[in-house]
Amino acid sequence: MRILQLLKMRAGMTVSQLTDALHISQMGIRQHLAILEAEELVEYHREKQKRGRPLHIYRLTDQANTLFPTTYANFAVGLMNEVAKFNGPGFINKVFQERMKSQLQTYQQRLQGKDLPERIKELTRIRDEEGYMACCDENEDDYVLIEHNCPISVIAEEYPYVCEIELGLFRQSLGTKVVREEHLMQGSHRCCYRIAKDKKE
């Protein structure tokens, strides 16, 4: 499962990279990968190098992605489609907006009284608890919130507006500008949000 988690978070890794990350021998890693390949959870592609042999880059199959949290998204989409038949697609967007208001109250309660770095860390914890495999990083100018999994990806594919709702939720919760730089729904292997540091800190 740890191999699967690493491949989920990093999109693709070599045997050497997995060895370094897990402190297991290359033989041990290859044995685990062989089992995962047999179970159709892992596949690899060859990446040509300027010199030497091509690298074997291992990544998850679509089947493996189903092992990560989805929060019954297919069932939810089915219900929303039925509701949309009677009330129109615009009604679903209103539902998302009302849901965001409820989430915003919950988020703000947990972020209350914290400065920006602490708010970002707490927001990261919240999102991780909700199944987004979230982590945060920072550099000299920015904080970065990264989500390696999307429990509502099936919903987002059908109703992309929910992604804009989430972006608005982050902005209002943190009380600052948030820019999405990578997006699962646009072909990336993660969602990545950049938050500029308050220069007064």
C-alpha positions in Angstrom: 0.0 0.0 0.0 2.9 2.3 0.7 4.2 1.8 -2.9 0.7 2.6 -4.2 0.6 5.8 -2.0 3.9 6.9 -3.3 3.0 6.3 -6.9 -0.3 8.2 -6.3 1.6 11.2 -4.8 4.4 11.4 -7.3 2.7 10.2 -10.5 5.5 7.9 -11.5 8.7 6.5 -10.0 11.6 4.2 -10.8 12.7 1.2 -8.9 15.7 3.2 -7.5 13.4 6.0 -6.4 11.1 3.6 -4.6 14.2 1.9 -3.0 15.4 5.3 -1.7 12.0 6.3 -0.4 11.1 3.0 1.3 14.6 1.8 2.4 14.0 -1.6 0.8 16.3 -3.5 -1.5 15.8 -3.2 -5.2 15.0 -6.9 -5.3 12.3 -6.4 -2.7 10.8 -3.5 -4.5 10.8 -5.5 -7.8 9.0 -8.4 -6.1 6.3 -6.1 -4.7 6.0 -4.4 -8.1 5.6 -7.8 -9.8 2.8 -8.7 -7.5 1.1 -5.3 -8.1 1.5 -5.7 -11.9 -0.1 -9.2 -11.7 -3.0 -7.6 -9.8 -3.2 -4.9 -12.6 -2.6 -2.1 -10.1 0.7 -0.9 -11.5 2.1 -0.5 -15.0 5.3 1.0 -16.4 6.5 2.8 -19.5 10.0 3.2 -20.8 11.5 6.6 -20.8 14.5 7.1 -23.2 17.7 8.6 -21.8 20.5 10.4 -23.6 22.8 7.7 -22.4 22.4 4.2 -21.1 19.3 2.1 -20.9 15.8 3.5 -20.9 14.3 4.1 -17.4 11.2 2.1 -16.4 8.8 4.5 -14.8 6.1 2.8 -12.7 2.7 4.4 -12.3 -0.8 3.4 -11.1 -3.4 1.9 -13.4 -7.0 3.3 -13.4 -8.0 0.3 -11.4 -5.5 1.2 -8.6 -7.0 4.7 -8.4 -10.3 3.2 -7.3 -8.5 2.1 -4.1 -8.4 5.7 -2.9 -11.3 7.5 -1.3 -14.2 8.4 -3.6 -16.9 9.1 -1.1 -19.6 7.3 -3.1 -19.2 9.8 -5.9 -20.9 7.7 -8.5 -24.0 7.5 -6.4 -24.0 11.2 -5.7 -23.7 12.0 -9.4 -26.6 9.8 -10.2 -28.7 11.6 -7.6 -27.7 15.0 -8.9 -28.5 14.1 -12.5 -32.0 13.1 -11.3 -32.5 16.3 -9.5 -31.2 18.3 -12.5 -33.9 16.7 -14.6 -36.6 18.3 -12.6 -34.9 21.6 -11.5 -32.4 22.3 -14.3 -28.5 22.2 -14.1 -28.4 25.6 -12.5 -30.1 24.2 -9.4 -27.1 21.9 -8.8 -24.8 24.9 -8.8 -27.0 26.5 -6.2 -26.7 23.3 -4.1 -22.9 23.5 -4.4 -23.0 27.2 -3.2 -25.1 26.3 -0.2 -22.8 23.4 0.6 -19.8 25.7 0.5 -21.5 28.0 3.0 -21.8 25.1 5.5 -18.2 24.1 4.8 -17.0 27.6 5.2 -18.5 27.9 8.7 -16.8 24.6 9.7 -13.5 25.7 8.2 -13.5 29.1 9.7 -14.2 27.7 13.2 -11.0 25.7 13.0 -9.0 28.5 11.4 -10.2 31.2 13.8 -7.6 33.1 15.7 -4.7 31.8 13.6 -2.2 33.7 11.5 -1.8 32.9 7.8 0.8 30.1 8.1 -1.2 28.4 10.8 -4.4 28.8 8.8 -2.8 27.1 5.8 -1.5 24.3 8.0 -4.9 23.8 9.6 -6.7 23.9 6.2 -4.2 21.3 5.0 -5.1 19.1 7.9 -8.8 19.5 7.2 -8.4 18.6 3.5 -6.3 15.6 4.4 -9.0 14.4 6.9 -11.5 14.7 4.0 -9.5 12.3 1.8 -7.6 14.7 -0.4 -4.1 13.4 0.6 -3.1 17.0 1.3 0.2 18.5 2.2 1.7 22.0 2.3 5.1 23.4 1.4 6.6 26.9 1.2 9.3 28.9 -0.5 10.6 32.4 0.0 7.5 34.0 -1.6 4.7 31.5 -1.4 2.9 28.8 0.5 1.8 25.8 -1.6 -1.2 23.6 -0.8 -1.0 20.3 -2.7 -3.8 17.7 -3.0 -2.8 14.3 -4.4 -6.3 12.8 -4.4 -9.7 14.0 -5.3 -12.5 12.1 -3.5 -15.1 13.9 -5.6 -13.4 13.6 -9.0 -16.4 11.8 -10.6 -18.6 14.7 -9.5 -16.1 17.3 -10.8 -16.0 15.6 -14.2 -19.8 15.9 -14.5 -20.1 19.2 -12.7 -16.8 21.2 -13.1 -18.4 24.2 -11.2 -17.7 22.3 -8.0 -13.9 23.0 -8.5 -14.6 26.7 -8.7 -16.6 26.4 -5.5 -13.7 24.8 -3.8 -11.3 27.5 -4.9 -13.7 30.1 -3.5 -13.9 28.1 -0.3 -10.1 28.3 0.1 -10.0 32.0 -0.6 -12.7 32.8 1.9 -11.4 30.5 4.6 -7.9 31.9 4.4 -8.9 35.4 3.7 -6.3 35.9 1.0 -5.6 35.3 -2.7 -5.3 31.7 -3.8 -4.3 30.6 -7.3 -4.8 27.1 -8.6 -1.7 26.2 -10.7 -2.2 22.5 -11.3 -5.6 20.8 -11.7 -6.5 17.1 -11.8 -9.4 17.8 -14.1 -7.0 19.3 -16.6 -4.6 16.4 -16.8 -2.3 17.0 -13.9 -1.7 14.2 -11.3 -2.6 16.6 -8.5 -4.2 19.9 -7.6 -1.8 22.6 -6.5 -2.7 26.0 -5.0 -0.3 28.9 -4.5 -0.8 31.4 -1.6 1.4 34.5 -1.5 3.1 35.2 1.8 2.1 38.2 3.8 5.2 40.3 3.6 4.5 41.7 7.1 5.1 38.3 8.6 
